[in-house]
Every structure is written in structure tokens, then in C-alpha cells.
């Protein structure tokens, strides 16, 4: 046994006491730190609960699919939103941005300022899965909880052929990909299902998406659709008035906000030259925008079915009036509207056709009247430039001038009108009418009908 002196034992005992005290101190520090972290978690949970329990008035989810030639305007619009959205207690902005050369991200604009929440490598913004994931985020993130919700989609559009072109698809040789209208509906539907949320307004800030085909695809997914049946100028919708208007009147109802988008659009593109800070010098441009009640489309589809039954089998005497009415109602064919599409105005076309056939084909005229009445009920509000002379009333429908447009080849993808999953085609049989009256190269020759009603 080794003897220890009294002083040596005292030193050891002292060191032991110090060690114990250090251990107790460390334990206490850990306990305090853990309690502090726990308190932080509780505070964070409480803030999230408080945010959800006291929601904002509006959240705008912006799907900014700019992985294409529109990307040069992205920073301009981000700066505009930051400058103009001043009431960030009542209004929140959640933005998905897919850039041409930069990584995609989800950012929010709230009382905390502009904050990037998530960042991605190259992502396919033309995929419905990407849209669904973004919607799920915007509808479930506690800081974005709101009484009302609007989804805005900004990109190129081309009627029933699709929207949201993406020029940087990962692991793909495809130079450009588009989101089909069927995928648009499926993406929104999936986002609503996974989040359990709801949408008040769907606003499509892209060309020629104010058609029966698109509106019917989105039925039941929101209360209102805001879209243009014509080309949309580069400034798009009036984001200045949207942000400032919501900042001053956050209690605005969904219907009134949808109509305000239309009125603000009209004010922007009707203003005298150089009076507004526009990207381009618009001279009371060829522009139009409308609000469609997405819960009022069933009667319109039923009316199209009645028209189908009234004109099939084909009656050659109806052919020329049908062609004349559709061309007269398609202002893009005879006016400079930034391009040519084939979406004659529904009300104008069927009013013209009904009037021309009222004596010779009263049953067809009655069916035309049914379409006009149902379309008028579905279109809540509309503005169109005076240059259209009253021929753009809020909704278009596809009418092909020939077989080549019916079987549209676009970006190397075959996009046949009745093979792209449009619910309107399936439920109305409109493709049967087109194959009878607008399909053939020799306009009024017989063509076999390959799909039953």
C-alpha cells in the first residue's frame, strides 16, 4: 500500500470536489441549454399556431416558370413585388421561380422580407409534380396561412396545347417541354389533395388560356378563373395594382379581386402612351382578360352536347355558315394580335351562326342560343381593347381551319386535339363536330368519324 500524506489526500479530495462540481455544472448547463432549446421549439410552435390561428387575409402563390426566354424579366418583377406589397401582415406572397441559368427556389415575401425558403438543382417546371409540390408547400406552410388563396401561373401559353415551357430539363435531350392542360389540372388537383387546402382564384398569366377547354379542365379546383383568350403582352397582368390594391384593401372578396384583376388589366393596357412604367410602349394594345365562374360550366358543356346532336350527322348546308361564323369570331385571324391562334369567341361565333341558320335550321339556331346563354352566365366579367370592336367577350373555343391544325405538331410532340386528355372533348364531343365541319382539306367532303359520341 502506498501511503498518502494528509496534504496529498487533501489535494486529491479537492480535485475530486472540483471534478464533481464541474460535472454538476456541465449537467446543469446541458439541462439549461436543453430547456432553452425546448423553449425555443415551444415558442416556434406557438408562433406557428398563432399564425395558423390568426391567418392572413390573402396568400398569393406565384408559379413563375421562367426557364425560357422570359427569364430576363424575373428580377424586374421580383423587385416590383417587393416595392409594391407594403401590407405584409395581411398579405403574403409565396413564389416558385425556375430560372434559365440559375437554380430554382421557393421564396416568400412576408413581414420578414424576401426570404429564400428552399433551393433546388435543375428542376422540371413543366411537370405537374413540381406544380403539385409547390402548391402543397404554399398551402401548408404555417406562415402562409390565410383566409383566401390565389394561384397565379406565369409563363408562355398556347391554348389547349399547353403552358409553362421549360428549356432546361434535367437528364434529358428534349430542348423544350410544355405542361399539358391535362397536367395543369392534375398538378393542381394533387396539390389540393395532399395539402387539404383550397383555392379561390386561379389566374393564368399567359397567352390564349381563356378558352372553354382550359376552364372546364379546372372546374371544381377553384371558384374563379382569370385568363385571356388573346395574347398577353410582356407586362402580363397589372402586378402594381394587385400588390398595392391588396395592401390597402386586404378584406376584398375573391370575386371582387378576380374582377379587379380584369379592371386593372384594362387600365394598364388602355393608358395613353408613356403614362405608365411599362416594359414596352403599348398603344391601347390588343389585349383582353376575363373572369370565368368555374362552378358554372356544366350547363355550357350540356349546351355544346345539344349543338353536337343538332348538327350531326353532317349537313353540308351548315358547313359554310359554320366556317364563316368561326372565322368572323376569330379576331386573331384578321387583326394584328401578336400571333395567330384558332380560338374564335364563343358568344360571337354562336350568335352569328344561330342568326344565319334561324330560318333554315331552327333546331341548330336553338342549340346556338343555348351555348350563348350558358357562356354568358359563366363569364362574370370581361374587358377587351376597343380594337377588338366587341368581338372578344371572354371565352374562346378551338376551331381548326384544316386537318393540319387539328393534328398539331408542336415542338416535335404530336398534339392531336382529341388525344391530349381534354375533359371538354370527352364530355362534349366537340371533336366530332370539328371532324365533320372543319377537319378536311377539301372543306365539305365526307370524312369518317372515328370516335363515337
C-alpha positions as a Python dict, from the first residue, in 0.01 Angstrom:
ca = {
    (1, 'X'): (0, 0, 0),
    (2, 'X'): (127, 341, -83),
    (3, 'X'): (91, 585, 195),
    (4, 'X'): (-55, 925, 113),
    (5, 'X'): (25, 1226, 316),
    (6, 'X'): (-251, 1436, 466),
    (7, 'X'): (-171, 1713, 227),
    (8, 'X'): (-171, 1476, -69),
    (9, 'X'): (-510, 1336, 28),
    (10, 'X'): (-644, 1688, 68),
    (11, 'X'): (-526, 1777, -278),
    (12, 'X'): (-688, 1467, -426),
    (13, 'X'): (-1009, 1536, -234),
    (14, 'X'): (-1007, 1893, -354),
    (15, 'X'): (-958, 1783, -712),
    (16, 'X'): (-1243, 1538, -671),
    (17, 'X'): (-1471, 1811, -540),
    (18, 'X'): (-1374, 2032, -831),
    (19, 'X'): (-1445, 1747, -1074),
    (20, 'X'): (-1783, 1681, -919),
    (21, 'X'): (-1869, 2048, -926),
    (22, 'X'): (-1758, 2066, -1288),
    (23, 'X'): (-1969, 1764, -1370),
    (24, 'X'): (-2269, 1911, -1191),
    (25, 'X'): (-2212, 2240, -1364),
    (26, 'X'): (-2190, 2076, -1703),
    (27, 'X'): (-2504, 1879, -1629),
    (28, 'X'): (-2681, 2193, -1521),
    (29, 'X'): (-2558, 2374, -1835),
    (30, 'X'): (-2682, 2093, -2056),
    (31, 'X'): (-3014, 2097, -1875),
    (32, 'X'): (-3044, 2470, -1914),
    (33, 'X'): (-2938, 2456, -2279),
    (34, 'X'): (-3181, 2174, -2345),
    (35, 'X'): (-3456, 2362, -2168),
    (36, 'X'): (-3367, 2670, -2369),
    (37, 'X'): (-3382, 2477, -2696),
    (38, 'X'): (-3709, 2322, -2583),
    (39, 'X'): (-3844, 2667, -2500),
    (40, 'X'): (-3735, 2786, -2845),
    (41, 'X'): (-3921, 2495, -3001),
    (42, 'X'): (-4226, 2574, -2793),
    (43, 'X'): (-4202, 2937, -2894),
    (44, 'X'): (-4165, 2840, -3260),
    (45, 'X'): (-4460, 2602, -3234),
    (46, 'X'): (-4659, 2871, -3056),
    (47, 'X'): (-4576, 3122, -3331),
    (48, 'X'): (-4680, 2872, -3597),
    (49, 'X'): (-5000, 2801, -3404),
    (50, 'X'): (-5065, 3172, -3359),
    (51, 'X'): (-5009, 3228, -3731),
    (52, 'X'): (-5249, 2947, -3822),
    (53, 'X'): (-5499, 3058, -3559),
    (54, 'X'): (-5485, 3418, -3685),
    (55, 'X'): (-5443, 3376, -4059),
    (56, 'X'): (-5365, 3646, -4305),
    (57, 'X'): (-5629, 3782, -4538),
    (58, 'X'): (-5465, 3659, -4860),
    (59, 'X'): (-5178, 3442, -4975),
    (60, 'X'): (-5073, 3457, -5338),
    (61, 'X'): (-4884, 3154, -5468),
    (62, 'X'): (-4690, 3255, -5778),
    (63, 'X'): (-4570, 2978, -6010),
    (64, 'X'): (-4305, 3171, -6203),
    (65, 'X'): (-4190, 2918, -6463),
    (66, 'X'): (-3928, 3129, -6638),
    (67, 'X'): (-3682, 2863, -6753),
    (68, 'X'): (-3710, 3012, -7103),
    (69, 'X'): (-3677, 3346, -7280),
    (70, 'X'): (-3898, 3518, -7020),
    (71, 'X'): (-3629, 3483, -6755),
    (72, 'X'): (-3482, 3822, -6842),
    (73, 'X'): (-3784, 3983, -6674),
    (74, 'X'): (-3770, 3784, -6349),
    (75, 'X'): (-3564, 4025, -6141),
    (76, 'X'): (-3772, 4320, -6263),
    (77, 'X'): (-4090, 4160, -6133),
    (78, 'X'): (-3937, 4041, -5805),
    (79, 'X'): (-3825, 4399, -5734),
    (80, 'X'): (-4171, 4524, -5829),
    (81, 'X'): (-4345, 4286, -5586),
    (82, 'X'): (-4108, 4379, -5303),
    (83, 'X'): (-4162, 4751, -5365),
    (84, 'X'): (-4540, 4739, -5406),
    (85, 'X'): (-4651, 4486, -5143),
    (86, 'X'): (-4641, 4707, -4834),
    (87, 'X'): (-4902, 4536, -4614),
    (88, 'X'): (-4715, 4218, -4534),
    (89, 'X'): (-4907, 4146, -4216),
    (90, 'X'): (-5228, 4074, -4405),
    (91, 'X'): (-5084, 3963, -4740),
    (92, 'X'): (-4815, 3702, -4812),
    (93, 'X'): (-4650, 3612, -5139),
    (94, 'X'): (-4504, 3266, -5199),
    (95, 'X'): (-4308, 3233, -5523),
    (96, 'X'): (-4168, 2934, -5708),
    (97, 'X'): (-3907, 3059, -5956),
    (98, 'X'): (-3739, 2840, -6214),
    (99, 'X'): (-3460, 3037, -6383),
    (100, 'X'): (-3293, 2975, -6716),
    (101, 'X'): (-2938, 2957, -6581),
    (102, 'X'): (-2976, 2991, -6203),
    (103, 'X'): (-3109, 2732, -5955),
    (104, 'X'): (-3482, 2720, -5889),
    (105, 'X'): (-3615, 2820, -5549),
    (106, 'X'): (-3920, 2884, -5337),
    (107, 'X'): (-3917, 3225, -5169),
    (108, 'X'): (-4166, 3415, -4957),
    (109, 'X'): (-4243, 3782, -4912),
    (110, 'X'): (-4384, 3847, -4564),
    (111, 'X'): (-4317, 4077, -4269),
    (112, 'X'): (-3975, 3906, -4258),
    (113, 'X'): (-3896, 4043, -4604),
    (114, 'X'): (-3794, 3842, -4909),
    (115, 'X'): (-3665, 3507, -4781),
    (116, 'X'): (-3550, 3209, -4985),
    (117, 'X'): (-3705, 2905, -4817),
    (118, 'X'): (-3595, 2619, -5042),
    (119, 'X'): (-3343, 2582, -5322),
    (120, 'X'): (-3331, 2320, -5596),
    (121, 'X'): (-3094, 2197, -5859),
    (122, 'X'): (-3226, 2196, -6214),
    (123, 'X'): (-3596, 2116, -6193),
    (124, 'X'): (-3871, 2049, -6447),
    (125, 'X'): (-4122, 2332, -6408),
    (126, 'X'): (-4335, 2180, -6686),
    (127, 'X'): (-4402, 1877, -6465),
    (128, 'X'): (-4735, 1856, -6279),
    (129, 'X'): (-4542, 1702, -5988),
    (130, 'X'): (-4342, 2024, -5948),
    (131, 'X'): (-4659, 2232, -5951),
    (132, 'X'): (-4827, 1998, -5701),
    (133, 'X'): (-4528, 2009, -5466),
    (134, 'X'): (-4520, 2388, -5473),
    (135, 'X'): (-4892, 2411, -5407),
    (136, 'X'): (-4863, 2170, -5116),
    (137, 'X'): (-4588, 2389, -4966),
    (138, 'X'): (-4779, 2714, -5012),
    (139, 'X'): (-5099, 2568, -4866),
    (140, 'X'): (-4941, 2403, -4560),
    (141, 'X'): (-4659, 2638, -4453),
    (142, 'X'): (-4787, 2798, -4126),
    (143, 'X'): (-4652, 3146, -4201),
    (144, 'X'): (-4863, 3147, -4521),
    (145, 'X'): (-5193, 3051, -4359),
    (146, 'X'): (-5464, 3279, -4497),
    (147, 'X'): (-5840, 3316, -4531),
    (148, 'X'): (-5812, 3338, -4909),
    (149, 'X'): (-5570, 3186, -5159),
    (150, 'X'): (-5487, 3269, -5520),
    (151, 'X'): (-5267, 3064, -5753),
    (152, 'X'): (-5103, 3263, -6032),
    (153, 'X'): (-4919, 3083, -6313),
    (154, 'X'): (-4694, 3296, -6532),
    (155, 'X'): (-4528, 3172, -6849),
    (156, 'X'): (-4591, 3120, -7218),
    (157, 'X'): (-4925, 2971, -7314),
    (158, 'X'): (-5080, 2835, -7631),
    (159, 'X'): (-5437, 2734, -7571),
    (160, 'X'): (-5518, 2366, -7544),
    (161, 'X'): (-5159, 2279, -7641),
    (162, 'X'): (-5025, 2376, -7301),
    (163, 'X'): (-4822, 2625, -7099),
    (164, 'X'): (-4509, 2657, -6881),
    (165, 'X'): (-4235, 2585, -7132),
    (166, 'X'): (-3911, 2464, -6973),
    (167, 'X'): (-3587, 2479, -7173),
    (168, 'X'): (-3362, 2312, -6917),
    (169, 'X'): (-3498, 1965, -6846),
    (170, 'X'): (-3258, 1765, -6626),
    (171, 'X'): (-3113, 1445, -6771),
    (172, 'X'): (-3297, 1490, -7099),
    (173, 'X'): (-3219, 1561, -7463),
    (174, 'X'): (-3551, 1745, -7502),
    (175, 'X'): (-3481, 2109, -7583),
    (176, 'X'): (-3814, 2236, -7457),
    (177, 'X'): (-4100, 2076, -7269),
    (178, 'X'): (-4454, 2203, -7210),
    (179, 'X'): (-4710, 2128, -6940),
    (180, 'X'): (-5028, 1994, -7098),
    (181, 'X'): (-5365, 2130, -6988),
    (182, 'X'): (-5447, 1786, -6851),
    (183, 'X'): (-5126, 1801, -6646),
    (184, 'X'): (-5213, 2151, -6526),
    (185, 'X'): (-5540, 2023, -6385),
    (186, 'X'): (-5379, 1711, -6238),
    (187, 'X'): (-5098, 1910, -6076),
    (188, 'X'): (-5339, 2148, -5905),
    (189, 'X'): (-5569, 1863, -5802),
    (190, 'X'): (-5281, 1669, -5648),
    (191, 'X'): (-5158, 1975, -5458),
    (192, 'X'): (-5505, 2032, -5315),
    (193, 'X'): (-5542, 1667, -5219),
    (194, 'X'): (-5209, 1635, -5039),
    (195, 'X'): (-5243, 1969, -4859),
    (196, 'X'): (-5612, 1956, -4781),
    (197, 'X'): (-5628, 2322, -4884),
    (198, 'X'): (-5846, 2517, -5123),
    (199, 'X'): (-5802, 2782, -5392),
    (200, 'X'): (-6028, 3080, -5450),
    (201, 'X'): (-5877, 3213, -5774),
    (202, 'X'): (-5662, 3058, -6046),
    (203, 'X'): (-5504, 3331, -6255),
    (204, 'X'): (-5322, 3222, -6571),
    (205, 'X'): (-5091, 3499, -6688),
    (206, 'X'): (-5011, 3352, -7029),
    (207, 'X'): (-5140, 3370, -7385),
    (208, 'X'): (-5469, 3221, -7510),
    (209, 'X'): (-5572, 3029, -7198),
    (210, 'X'): (-5917, 3186, -7168),
    (211, 'X'): (-6087, 2900, -7352),
    (212, 'X'): (-6365, 2657, -7274),
    (213, 'X'): (-6115, 2370, -7285),
    (214, 'X'): (-5895, 2517, -7012),
    (215, 'X'): (-6179, 2644, -6794),
    (216, 'X'): (-6356, 2307, -6798),
    (217, 'X'): (-6032, 2128, -6711),
    (218, 'X'): (-6005, 2344, -6397),
    (219, 'X'): (-6367, 2311, -6284),
    (220, 'X'): (-6400, 2226, -5918),
    (221, 'X'): (-6040, 2327, -5841),
    (222, 'X'): (-6117, 2690, -5761),
    (223, 'X'): (-6408, 2932, -5765),
    (224, 'X'): (-6283, 3162, -6040),
    (225, 'X'): (-6051, 3154, -6339),
    (226, 'X'): (-5884, 3472, -6463),
    (227, 'X'): (-5733, 3431, -6809),
    (228, 'X'): (-5704, 3590, -7152),
    (229, 'X'): (-5848, 3444, -7470),
    (230, 'X'): (-5591, 3651, -7660),
    (231, 'X'): (-5218, 3708, -7650),
    (232, 'X'): (-5080, 3856, -7327),
    (233, 'X'): (-4828, 4142, -7362),
    (234, 'X'): (-4491, 4110, -7186),
    (235, 'X'): (-4600, 4316, -6885),
    (236, 'X'): (-4856, 4048, -6810),
    (237, 'X'): (-5118, 4129, -6552),
    (238, 'X'): (-5111, 4453, -6359),
    (239, 'X'): (-4892, 4347, -6066),
    (240, 'X'): (-4852, 4701, -5936),
    (241, 'X'): (-5225, 4742, -5880),
    (242, 'X'): (-5255, 4387, -5748),
    (243, 'X'): (-4995, 4444, -5476),
    (244, 'X'): (-5094, 4799, -5386),
    (245, 'X'): (-5464, 4719, -5402),
    (246, 'X'): (-5437, 4423, -5167),
    (247, 'X'): (-5214, 4624, -4936),
    (248, 'X'): (-5483, 4890, -4894),
    (249, 'X'): (-5787, 4661, -4910),
    (250, 'X'): (-5691, 4317, -4777),
    (251, 'X'): (-6055, 4233, -4696),
    (252, 'X'): (-6155, 4221, -5063),
    (253, 'X'): (-6362, 3914, -5154),
    (254, 'X'): (-6236, 3655, -5405),
    (255, 'X'): (-6496, 3751, -5664),
    (256, 'X'): (-6418, 4122, -5631),
    (257, 'X'): (-6043, 4058, -5650),
    (258, 'X'): (-6087, 3849, -5965),
    (259, 'X'): (-6289, 4130, -6125),
    (260, 'X'): (-6034, 4385, -6007),
    (261, 'X'): (-5760, 4194, -6187),
    (262, 'X'): (-5960, 4241, -6508),
    (263, 'X'): (-6026, 4612, -6447),
    (264, 'X'): (-5661, 4677, -6358),
    (265, 'X'): (-5551, 4492, -6671),
    (266, 'X'): (-5777, 4712, -6879),
    (267, 'X'): (-5642, 5026, -6715),
    (268, 'X'): (-5282, 4920, -6781),
    (269, 'X'): (-5328, 4846, -7149),
    (270, 'X'): (-5568, 5135, -7217),
    (271, 'X'): (-5342, 5406, -7079),
    (272, 'X'): (-5203, 5667, -7322),
    (273, 'X'): (-4852, 5604, -7444),
    (274, 'X'): (-4569, 5661, -7191),
    (275, 'X'): (-4803, 5735, -6897),
    (276, 'X'): (-4723, 5410, -6714),
    (277, 'X'): (-4387, 5237, -6642),
    (278, 'X'): (-4444, 4961, -6896),
    (279, 'X'): (-4177, 4728, -7030),
    (280, 'X'): (-4282, 4814, -7385),
    (281, 'X'): (-4471, 5112, -7532),
    (282, 'X'): (-4822, 4967, -7563),
    (283, 'X'): (-5061, 5181, -7765),
    (284, 'X'): (-5400, 5072, -7627),
    (285, 'X'): (-5291, 4724, -7719),
    (286, 'X'): (-5478, 4420, -7846),
    (287, 'X'): (-5540, 4277, -7501),
    (288, 'X'): (-5830, 4109, -7321),
    (289, 'X'): (-5894, 3946, -6983),
    (290, 'X'): (-6196, 3782, -6823),
    (291, 'X'): (-6327, 3610, -6511),
    (292, 'X'): (-6499, 3274, -6550),
    (293, 'X'): (-6710, 3107, -6283),
    (294, 'X'): (-6560, 2758, -6261),
    (295, 'X'): (-6876, 2632, -6089),
    (296, 'X'): (-7100, 2736, -6378),
    (297, 'X'): (-6958, 2528, -6663),
    (298, 'X'): (-7181, 2220, -6662),
    (299, 'X'): (-7468, 2400, -6843),
    (300, 'X'): (-7222, 2522, -7106),
    (301, 'X'): (-7095, 2171, -7173),
    (302, 'X'): (-7453, 2044, -7189),
    (303, 'X'): (-7526, 2315, -7446),
    (304, 'X'): (-7229, 2204, -7658),
    (305, 'X'): (-7368, 1849, -7642),
    (306, 'X'): (-7705, 1976, -7767),
    (307, 'X'): (-7530, 2153, -8053),
    (308, 'X'): (-7339, 1838, -8142),
    (309, 'X'): (-7662, 1640, -8158),
    (310, 'X'): (-7825, 1910, -8371),
    (311, 'X'): (-7553, 1921, -8639),
    (312, 'X'): (-7456, 1552, -8661),
    (313, 'X'): (-7466, 1363, -8884),
    (314, 'X'): (-7312, 1622, -9109),
    (315, 'X'): (-7536, 1857, -9306),
    (316, 'X'): (-7342, 2024, -9587),
    (317, 'X'): (-7579, 2320, -9579),
    (318, 'X'): (-7442, 2409, -9236),
    (319, 'X'): (-7078, 2393, -9349),
    (320, 'X'): (-7031, 2737, -9498),
    (321, 'X'): (-7223, 2925, -9223),
    (322, 'X'): (-7019, 2734, -8963),
    (323, 'X'): (-6692, 2830, -9131),
    (324, 'X'): (-6797, 3191, -9179),
    (325, 'X'): (-6909, 3233, -8819),
    (326, 'X'): (-6591, 3081, -8676),
    (327, 'X'): (-6363, 3298, -8890),
    (328, 'X'): (-6557, 3615, -8811),
    (329, 'X'): (-6533, 3540, -8437),
    (330, 'X'): (-6160, 3461, -8450),
    (331, 'X'): (-6017, 3812, -8449),
    (332, 'X'): (-5661, 3684, -8436),
    (333, 'X'): (-5701, 3572, -8797),
    (334, 'X'): (-5763, 3921, -8927),
    (335, 'X'): (-5609, 4156, -8670),
    (336, 'X'): (-5252, 4206, -8555),
    (337, 'X'): (-5273, 4044, -8212),
    (338, 'X'): (-4911, 3929, -8170),
    (339, 'X'): (-4980, 3600, -8344),
    (340, 'X'): (-5239, 3370, -8494),
    (341, 'X'): (-5442, 3119, -8298),
    (342, 'X'): (-5763, 2935, -8370),
    (343, 'X'): (-5992, 3016, -8080),
    (344, 'X'): (-6296, 3209, -8202),
    (345, 'X'): (-6503, 3383, -7937),
    (346, 'X'): (-6782, 3151, -7820),
    (347, 'X'): (-7057, 3410, -7782),
    (348, 'X'): (-6977, 3588, -8110),
    (349, 'X'): (-6940, 3266, -8311),
    (350, 'X'): (-7263, 3103, -8196),
    (351, 'X'): (-7461, 3426, -8207),
    (352, 'X'): (-7352, 3470, -8568),
    (353, 'X'): (-7415, 3107, -8659),
    (354, 'X'): (-7756, 3100, -8488),
    (355, 'X'): (-7871, 3414, -8667),
    (356, 'X'): (-7763, 3276, -9005),
    (357, 'X'): (-7945, 2945, -8956),
    (358, 'X'): (-8258, 3058, -8772),
    (359, 'X'): (-8490, 3014, -9068),
    (360, 'X'): (-8330, 2719, -9244),
    (361, 'X'): (-8224, 2519, -8934),
    (362, 'X'): (-8425, 2638, -8632),
    (363, 'X'): (-8314, 2346, -8415),
    (364, 'X'): (-7949, 2436, -8475),
    (365, 'X'): (-8020, 2802, -8402),
    (366, 'X'): (-8185, 2699, -8074),
    (367, 'X'): (-7875, 2499, -7982),
    (368, 'X'): (-7658, 2801, -8063),
    (369, 'X'): (-7876, 3017, -7837),
    (370, 'X'): (-7821, 2765, -7558),
    (371, 'X'): (-7443, 2795, -7589),
    (372, 'X'): (-7460, 3174, -7594),
    (373, 'X'): (-7679, 3187, -7282),
    (374, 'X'): (-7465, 2939, -7089),
    (375, 'X'): (-7142, 3114, -7185),
    (376, 'X'): (-7286, 3448, -7081),
    (377, 'X'): (-7374, 3301, -6740),
    (378, 'X'): (-7025, 3155, -6693),
    (379, 'X'): (-6839, 3476, -6786),
    (380, 'X'): (-6862, 3701, -6482),
    (381, 'X'): (-6655, 3994, -6602),
    (382, 'X'): (-6466, 4083, -6917),
    (383, 'X'): (-6253, 4359, -7058),
    (384, 'X'): (-6119, 4379, -7413),
    (385, 'X'): (-5943, 4653, -7605),
    (386, 'X'): (-6166, 4870, -7820),
    (387, 'X'): (-5956, 4746, -8111),
    (388, 'X'): (-6145, 4415, -8097),
    (389, 'X'): (-6471, 4600, -8171),
    (390, 'X'): (-6675, 4392, -7930),
    (391, 'X'): (-6565, 4058, -8073),
    (392, 'X'): (-6379, 3933, -7764),
    (393, 'X'): (-6633, 3864, -7490),
    (394, 'X'): (-6441, 3637, -7252),
    (395, 'X'): (-6415, 3275, -7373),
    (396, 'X'): (-6280, 3110, -7686),
    (397, 'X'): (-6307, 2757, -7820),
    (398, 'X'): (-6080, 2571, -8058),
    (399, 'X'): (-6194, 2560, -8422),
    (400, 'X'): (-5935, 2425, -8663),
    (401, 'X'): (-5922, 2561, -9017),
    (402, 'X'): (-5787, 2231, -9153),
    (403, 'X'): (-5659, 1884, -9068),
    (404, 'X'): (-5308, 2022, -9020),
    (405, 'X'): (-5413, 2230, -8721),
    (406, 'X'): (-5636, 1960, -8574),
    (407, 'X'): (-5333, 1729, -8571),
    (408, 'X'): (-5098, 1995, -8440),
    (409, 'X'): (-4728, 1912, -8431),
    (410, 'X'): (-4564, 2146, -8184),
    (411, 'X'): (-4207, 2130, -8058),
    (412, 'X'): (-4170, 1783, -8214),
    (413, 'X'): (-4455, 1646, -7997),
    (414, 'X'): (-4769, 1522, -8163),
    (415, 'X'): (-5059, 1711, -8008),
    (416, 'X'): (-5378, 1588, -8177),
    (417, 'X'): (-5673, 1783, -8038),
    (418, 'X'): (-5870, 1481, -7921),
    (419, 'X'): (-5567, 1288, -7791),
    (420, 'X'): (-5427, 1520, -7523),
    (421, 'X'): (-5665, 1432, -7241),
    (422, 'X'): (-5904, 1728, -7255),
    (423, 'X'): (-6215, 1665, -7046),
    (424, 'X'): (-6409, 1908, -7263),
    (425, 'X'): (-6350, 1694, -7571),
    (426, 'X'): (-6453, 1376, -7392),
    (427, 'X'): (-6767, 1521, -7237),
    (428, 'X'): (-6892, 1742, -7522),
    (429, 'X'): (-6794, 1557, -7839),
    (430, 'X'): (-6672, 1885, -7988),
    (431, 'X'): (-6402, 1699, -8178),
    (432, 'X'): (-6676, 1511, -8368),
    (433, 'X'): (-6820, 1842, -8482),
    (434, 'X'): (-6476, 1963, -8592),
    (435, 'X'): (-6405, 1641, -8780),
    (436, 'X'): (-6730, 1686, -8966),
    (437, 'X'): (-6720, 2058, -9040),
    (438, 'X'): (-6363, 2184, -9003),
    (439, 'X'): (-6134, 1883, -9038),
    (440, 'X'): (-6097, 1803, -9404),
    (441, 'X'): (-5863, 1964, -9652),
    (442, 'X'): (-6144, 1963, -9907),
    (443, 'X'): (-6365, 2155, -9673),
    (444, 'X'): (-6701, 1987, -9719),
    (445, 'X'): (-6603, 1643, -9836),
    (446, 'X'): (-6704, 1342, -9625),
    (447, 'X'): (-6466, 1225, -9355),
    (448, 'X'): (-6501, 908, -9147),
    (449, 'X'): (-6593, 963, -8784),
    (450, 'X'): (-6356, 752, -8578),
    (451, 'X'): (-6493, 824, -8229),
    (452, 'X'): (-6848, 764, -8113),
    (453, 'X'): (-7036, 1018, -7905),
}
